[in-house]
């Protein structure tokens, strides 16, 4: 699949629109990113199958979210959680 450099919007996280057991102040509440825009900067990683690396336009540190990737403001996101933004 060719997703590299595609602009995307996060429509769900792990297939859900709302977290099941995450509080709003949690550093794992990635659902607050739903509706945010980003760009796919890497794909086909053997450690993260069916995911692409999305660099979000928003600063993840400002949202107090865990993000430990070498590239700032990136997360490995399931392809099915993304909508291509033309």
LUMNUSE-134214 format. One record per atom (N, C-alpha, C): residue number from 1; residue in one letter; atom name; x negated, y negated, z negated. Coordinates in pm, whole numbers, plus 50000, padded with zeros to 5 digits. Example, Ala and Ser with C-alpha at 12.3 -4.5 7.8 and 13.67 -1.06 7.14 Angstrom:
BEGIN
  resi  resn  name   east  north     up
     1     A     N  48681  50569  49220
     1     A    CA  48770  50450  49220
     1     A     C  48680  50330  49220
     2     S     N  48715  50225  49292
     2     S    CA  48633  50106  49286
     2     S     C  48710  49997  49213
# end
This chain:
BEGIN
  resi  resn  name   east  north     up
     1     X     N  49916  50118  50000
     1     X    CA  50000  50000  50000
     1     X     C  49912  49876  50000
     2     X     N  49956  49777  50068
     2     X    CA  49879  49654  50081
     2     X     C  49951  49541  50005
     3     X     N  49902  49515  49886
     3     X    CA  49961  49410  49803
     3     X     C  49864  49297  49775
     4     X     N  49737  49317  49806
     4     X    CA  49634  49221  49771
     4     X     C  49668  49081  49822
     5     X     N  49653  48983  49734
     5     X    CA  49676  48841  49760
     5     X     C  49824  48803  49771
     6     X     N  49915  48897  49751
     6     X    CA  50057  48865  49754
     6     X     C  50093  48780  49633
     7     X     N  50177  48680  49656
     7     X    CA  50235  48601  49548
     7     X     C  50354  48680  49494
     8     X     N  50366  48687  49361
     8     X    CA  50471  48768  49300
     8     X     C  50537  48693  49184
     9     X     N  50653  48744  49146
     9     X    CA  50723  48700  49026
     9     X     C  50749  48824  48942
    10     X     N  50726  48815  48813
    10     X    CA  50754  48928  48724
    10     X     C  50905  48933  48700
    11     X     N  50968  49045  48740
    11     X    CA  51113  49058  48725
    11     X     C  51152  49144  48605
    12     X     N  51063  49236  48566
    12     X    CA  51082  49319  48447
    12     X     C  50943  49352  48393
    13     X     N  50939  49409  48275
    13     X    CA  50812  49458  48221
    13     X     C  50837  49599  48172
    14     X     N  50760  49693  48223
    14     X    CA  50780  49837  48197
    14     X     C  50923  49879  48230
    15     X     N  50979  49816  48333
    15     X    CA  51112  49850  48381
    15     X     C  51226  49790  48300
    16     X     N  51195  49709  48200
    16     X    CA  51297  49652  48113
    16     X     C  51297  49500  48120
    17     X     N  51416  49441  48104
    17     X    CA  51428  49295  48099
    17     X     C  51411  49241  47958
    18     X     N  51427  49328  47859
    18     X    CA  51412  49289  47719
    18     X     C  51333  49396  47645
    19     X     N  51255  49354  47546
    19     X    CA  51180  49453  47468
    19     X     C  51272  49533  47379
    20     X     N  51232  49656  47351
    20     X    CA  51312  49740  47262
    20     X     C  51278  49717  47116
    21     X     N  51151  49711  47083
    21     X    CA  51110  49696  46944
    21     X     C  50993  49600  46927
    22     X     N  51001  49485  46991
    22     X    CA  50893  49387  46982
    22     X     C  50952  49256  46933
    23     X     N  50888  49198  46832
    23     X    CA  50937  49070  46782
    23     X     C  50889  48958  46872
    24     X     N  50957  48844  46867
    24     X    CA  50924  48733  46955
    24     X     C  50783  48680  46934
    25     X     N  50730  48690  46812
    25     X    CA  50598  48636  46785
    25     X     C  50487  48739  46807
    26     X     N  50520  48854  46862
    26     X    CA  50423  48961  46885
    26     X     C  50328  48927  46999
    27     X     N  50203  48966  46985
    27     X    CA  50104  48948  47092
    27     X     C  50126  49049  47204
    28     X     N  50224  49139  47187
    28     X    CA  50258  49238  47289
    28     X     C  50392  49208  47355
    29     X     N  50449  49092  47332
    29     X    CA  50580  49060  47389
    29     X     C  50563  49004  47531
    30     X     N  50524  49092  47622
    30     X    CA  50500  49051  47761
    30     X     C  50629  49018  47834
    31     X     N  50741  49048  47775
    31     X    CA  50870  49016  47837
    31     X     C  50891  48866  47848
    32     X     N  50819  48787  47769
    32     X    CA  50833  48641  47782
    32     X     C  50774  48592  47915
    33     X     N  50704  48680  47986
    33     X    CA  50649  48645  48117
    33     X     C  50748  48666  48231
    34     X     N  50862  48726  48202
    34     X    CA  50961  48750  48309
    34     X     C  51000  48616  48370
    35     X     N  50991  48612  48502
    35     X    CA  51019  48490  48577
    35     X     C  50894  48411  48611
    36     X     N  50781  48448  48553
    36     X    CA  50655  48378  48580
    36     X     C  50595  48425  48712
    37     X     N  50521  48336  48773
    37     X    CA  50458  48361  48903
    37     X     C  50311  48398  48886
    38     X     N  50263  48474  48984
    38     X    CA  50123  48511  48985
    38     X     C  50081  48558  49122
    39     X     N  49959  48609  49130
    39     X    CA  49906  48661  49255
    39     X     C  49834  48791  49228
    40     X     N  49855  48889  49314
    40     X    CA  49787  49018  49302
    40     X     C  49643  49001  49348
    41     X     N  49549  49032  49257
    41     X    CA  49408  49013  49292
    41     X     C  49331  49146  49297
    42     X     N  49396  49256  49255
    42     X    CA  49332  49386  49266
    42     X     C  49440  49493  49271
    43     X     N  49410  49601  49343
    43     X    CA  49504  49712  49353
    43     X     C  49427  49842  49359
    44     X     N  49501  49953  49348
    44     X    CA  49443  50087  49362
    44     X     C  49334  50118  49260
    45     X     N  49359  50089  49135
    45     X    CA  49264  50121  49029
    45     X     C  49295  50259  48975
    46     X     N  49195  50346  48969
    46     X    CA  49218  50485  48926
    46     X     C  49265  50495  48781
    47     X     N  49233  50397  48699
    47     X    CA  49273  50400  48558
    47     X     C  49414  50347  48535
    48     X     N  49467  50274  48632
    48     X    CA  49600  50216  48621
    48     X     C  49682  50248  48745
    49     X     N  49720  50375  48763
    49     X    CA  49797  50411  48882
    49     X     C  49932  50340  48886
    50     X     N  49976  50308  49004
    50     X    CA  50104  50240  49027
    50     X     C  50107  50099  48970
    51     X     N  49989  50044  48941
    51     X    CA  49981  49908  48888
    51     X     C  49888  49825  48975
    52     X     N  49908  49696  48967
    52     X    CA  49820  49601  49034
    52     X     C  49779  49497  48932
    53     X     N  49665  49435  48955
    53     X    CA  49617  49331  48865
    53     X     C  49675  49198  48912
    54     X     N  49756  49139  48825
    54     X    CA  49821  49012  48856
    54     X     C  49755  48901  48776
    55     X     N  49716  48796  48846
    55     X    CA  49666  48677  48778
    55     X     C  49782  48578  48772
    56     X     N  49827  48552  48651
    56     X    CA  49942  48465  48631
    56     X     C  49901  48319  48641
    57     X     N  49993  48235  48685
    57     X    CA  49969  48091  48692
    57     X     C  49968  48028  48553
    58     X     N  50036  48092  48460
    58     X    CA  50046  48042  48323
    58     X     C  49931  48095  48240
    59     X     N  49889  48020  48139
    59     X    CA  49780  48061  48051
    59     X     C  49832  48159  47946
    60     X     N  49787  48283  47951
    60     X    CA  49835  48386  47859
    60     X     C  49791  48358  47715
    61     X     N  49677  48293  47698
    61     X    CA  49631  48257  47564
    61     X     C  49726  48157  47499
    62     X     N  49779  48064  47577
    62     X    CA  49874  47966  47524
    62     X     C  50001  48033  47474
    63     X     N  50033  48149  47531
    63     X    CA  50152  48225  47489
    63     X     C  50119  48324  47378
    64     X     N  49992  48327  47336
    64     X    CA  49947  48415  47228
    64     X     C  49965  48563  47263
    65     X     N  49940  48597  47390
    65     X    CA  49952  48735  47436
    65     X     C  49814  48800  47448
    66     X     N  49806  48928  47414
    66     X    CA  49683  49002  47437
    66     X     C  49655  49007  47586
    67     X     N  49531  48976  47623
    67     X    CA  49486  48992  47762
    67     X     C  49335  49002  47759
    68     X     N  49286  49125  47774
    68     X    CA  49145  49155  47756
    68     X     C  49070  49181  47886
    69     X     N  49131  49153  47998
    69     X    CA  49065  49178  48125
    69     X     C  48955  49075  48148
    70     X     N  48853  49112  48225
    70     X    CA  48742  49019  48250
    70     X     C  48785  48890  48321
    71     X     N  48892  48894  48397
    71     X    CA  48941  48776  48467
    71     X     C  49054  48715  48385
    72     X     N  49041  48587  48356
    72     X    CA  49138  48516  48272
    72     X     C  49279  48521  48330
    73     X     N  49376  48536  48240
    73     X    CA  49519  48533  48273
    73     X     C  49564  48647  48363
    74     X     N  49501  48764  48348
    74     X    CA  49540  48879  48430
    74     X     C  49592  48993  48343
    75     X     N  49686  49067  48401
    75     X    CA  49740  49188  48339
    75     X     C  49763  49292  48448
    76     X     N  49748  49420  48411
    76     X    CA  49782  49530  48501
    76     X     C  49932  49552  48489
    77     X     N  50004  49529  48598
    77     X    CA  50150  49532  48599
    77     X     C  50197  49641  48696
    78     X     N  50301  49714  48655
    78     X    CA  50363  49812  48744
    78     X     C  50415  49742  48870
    79     X     N  50390  49801  48983
    79     X    CA  50437  49744  49109
    79     X     C  50589  49727  49106
    80     X     N  50659  49822  49045
    80     X    CA  50805  49816  49040
    80     X     C  50857  49700  48954
    81     X     N  50772  49639  48872
    81     X    CA  50813  49525  48789
    81     X     C  50799  49392  48862
    82     X     N  50750  49397  48985
    82     X    CA  50721  49274  49058
    82     X     C  50813  49252  49176
    83     X     N  50836  49127  49206
    83     X    CA  50911  49087  49325
    83     X     C  50816  49002  49409
    84     X     N  50805  49035  49535
    84     X    CA  50720  48957  49624
    84     X     C  50782  48820  49642
    85     X     N  50701  48717  49627
    85     X    CA  50746  48579  49635
    85     X     C  50692  48518  49764
    86     X     N  50775  48508  49863
    86     X    CA  50730  48455  49994
    86     X     C  50720  48305  49995
# end
